Structures are given as structure tokens and as C-alpha cells.
Amino acid sequence: MSVVELAVDQLPQERKLVTDLPGPKSVELMARKEAAVSTAVGNLMPVFAQKINGGVVLDIDGNSLIDLGSGIAVTTVGSSAPRVVEAVQQQVAEFTHTCFMVTPYEPYVAVAEALNRLTPGTFDKRTALFNSGAEAVENAVKIARAATGKTAVVAFDHGYHGRTNLTMGLTSKNVPYKDGFGPFAPEIYRAPMSYPLRDGLSGPEAAARAITTVESQIGANNLAAMIIEPIQGEGGFIEPAPGFLPALLAWCRENDVIFIADEIQTGFARTGAMFACENEGIEPDLIVTAKGIAGGLPLAAVTGRADVMNSPKAGGLGGTYGGNPIACAAALATIKTYEQDNLVERAREVETVAKGRLQLWADTDPRVGQIRGRGAMIAVELVEPATGKPDAKLTSSIASYCRARGVIVLSCGTFGNVLRFLPPLSIPNELLLEGLAEVEAGARANA
Ligand code: PLZ
């Protein structure tokens, strides 16, 4: 069994509610939030955080909640993980910023070396660092266009790549991400995704369908890049059928199309491999990472084939803050934690524990359409048993039930009918099981 290093002043690893949720202090702060923050910036739970580590979130009223979300797959090593805290404290005292393009510093180079070493593919690689997932995706597209001299980009049904103008266009779902925010960037196309529960196609069949769409609607001679999440995140934790990704990659290689894997949500041990592409044995031309890279500090990267990464003109990539030294120090400590604490193995253990518990529920409840996912990225798709239609109402009722009882549960999916579990790998198994038991209780309460 792998052992996760624990915070020095670790919170008691238990769920404990001392008020109704939200408690009075959170209610008061929410009133301030509503008076100060745009209503367009929503909150899943109206509960304000005080301190977070291990598998619990302590709120400002003293309630201790079970964390099954990791801030959307970010604090995979745990929030305020010990090595990260130490590295950030050291770096913040040395210098906070130079702009890498003005005065470079070693941590940026070390993060690039680590990503070149860890990402799939033994070929010569280069990396560039950015601030957010969406910014890195935009840069991957810029790089692919520079490398190929072509302009079109194809993304997939149910795909999610961000909220900036270009990445909004790449994102599939309209509400809440795109509605009213157009016009979108030109030369973005969409192909059908492999969705085994709903299309019944094998990987090669689904790939042939996608390739037909691409060839008939875009043309390989116009296509700079294909971008895909190896397991879709916001779209519903959709795992393509085996063989789908390798067939797409092979087609891209034959047609001078850059294959971009968006591993922003799946990367860094999350799926029981350092990167989800490893599960299918594929080596993308470019791989985009963020979230789990730096233990909660904002950092993102594009890593890939040296010839592709070096194709924009000198000075063509950059930004004021990209690869901020504090974020880089955090990333180095985070990566060390993945490797030294063997968190890839810990993610596999989380899969066994979580799937085992969810299966007990599924065995007696036909509304569980499918349990899927890998590692610490596990989902339950909820359906109407008679028709197989997505059941978004049940999904939100269960999520609300859990949140009211101090279990942070996220949902996702184009049809809003998927419960997703993204616990930090620092969560004790007992707490994970307790949280999942509450999910089943929520389903029983909504029978
Ligand atoms: N690509 C695969 O999962 C971010 C979005 C939450 P940023 N996912 C969480 C929300 O509602 O905004 C994500 C992702 C994949 C790109 C992104 C974008 O990463 O760091 O949020 O820009």
C-alpha cells in the first residue's frame, strides 16, 4: 500500500457537522459575496472554506466535510500537502516574480524537464508553461497551426476545453459555458465521440465514424489539430471504447495532423497512471496539463515533440505570469510527492475501494446505468431504468442530499446525469467509503 505524507497540523479525518449547512458564518459571508461578486460566478455549495487537508474541508463554522471533489481534480496530492507548503514558503521568500522572458530561473526549467520525462513518448520533447488549462489549450492550438501551416481544429462531442473564446468554441456543451457568448473563433469543428454506453460501437468503429466526419466536413489538408480528452471530464467521465484513441492517432500521423491530448483533468496519477494516455499506450504529439500539476497553485503546460514545440517563431509563445516561480516550486514538490509516495498506485487502490462500494449499490438499483472511470476519477451515470434515458433530476437530488450532509459531491455530463468522484489521494479509505455510502443513501431517499 502506498502512503501519503500527511500535513503537520492535520485536521481530524472525520465528517462532523456542528451546524446546519450552510452555517451562520457562511450565510453572512454569502450575503457579502452576493453584494460584491458577479452573480455569473456560481458556487456549488454556499459553504466557505477555512482549512483543507487529507480528505476533509473544514468550513468557517467549524463543520468538517468529506472532500470527494479536490477542487475539480486539482489537489490530487491533497490540499496544503507538506512538500508543497514548504517549497512555496521557500520560494515566496526568495523572489515572487521576474517574468521568465525577462530574467529566467531554474524552477521553470526543472518543471519542463520533469514534464518531458514523465509524459508518454520517448522522443525528444520540449515544454512551455502557462497559467490556466484554457490558456495552455489555446497555445497548443497556436503551436499546431505553426507546425502544420493549416488552420482547422477538430474537437469531440461532450468535450470540454475551457471558457476563453477559442476554448469555448472547442467546448461542446452550450449552457452554461457558451450560451450568449458568441461569436466563437472560426475553423473549429466537432466529431462524434466514442460513448460505449450510448452508441454501442467498438473503438475502431467509433473511430471510423469520427474520421468519416472529419474527412467529409473538413479535409485532412485543412486540419491542423485534433484535440481530445483521453477520458472526458466535464462531459461525463466518458471512457472511449478500447482502440478508439489509437485509431485516431494513427490517422493523424498519416495525415500530418497534430494529435493533442487534453490531460488537464486526467493527468498526474488521477486515472491510476501518470497520464491517461498510458492506459491506451498512445503517445500524443502534444499533451496539455494543468490542475493536478502544482498541488493547487495555478500552472499549466504544453509538452510535446520538440520539432512541433519549436515551430512557432522565437517570442511567439509567452505571457507575463506563465510558469510563475512559486507555481513552479509547487509543481516540483507536487511531482516529487506523486513519485515518492507512489500515488499512481494509491489512485488504483482508490478505484478498487470506490468501485467496490458503488457496485454494492448498483447491484440492487437499476437506476445505476453504469459505473465507470479509472483510478480516482470514477463516475456513476444515472438513467431511467425502463428507457435508459439520462436522469438529471435524480442526479441533482442525490448531489444535494450529500452536500446537505457534509459530503462534497460533483456532477457532470452533457445531460447532467453523471455523479463524479474525484477525491484527493490523501483521503483515508474509511472517509471515502463513508462519503459513497451517503451517495447510496441519497439514492434510496429519492426512490
Ligand atoms: N480541459 C479537460 O477539465 C477544466 C472547469 C470548471 P482551466 N475543468 C474544470 C468550470 O466550470 O470552469 C478543464 C478541463 C479540461 C480544459 C479545462 C480548462 O482548464 O484551468 O479551468 O482553464
Boltz pocket constraint, residues with backbone or C-beta under 6 A from the ligand:
constraints:
  - pocket:
      binder: B
      contacts: [[A, 72], [A, 131], [A, 132], [A, 133], [A, 134], [A, 135], [A, 137], [A, 160], [A, 161], [A, 162], [A, 163], [A, 229], [A, 233], [A, 234], [A, 262], [A, 263], [A, 264], [A, 265], [A, 290], [A, 291]]
      max_distance: 6.0
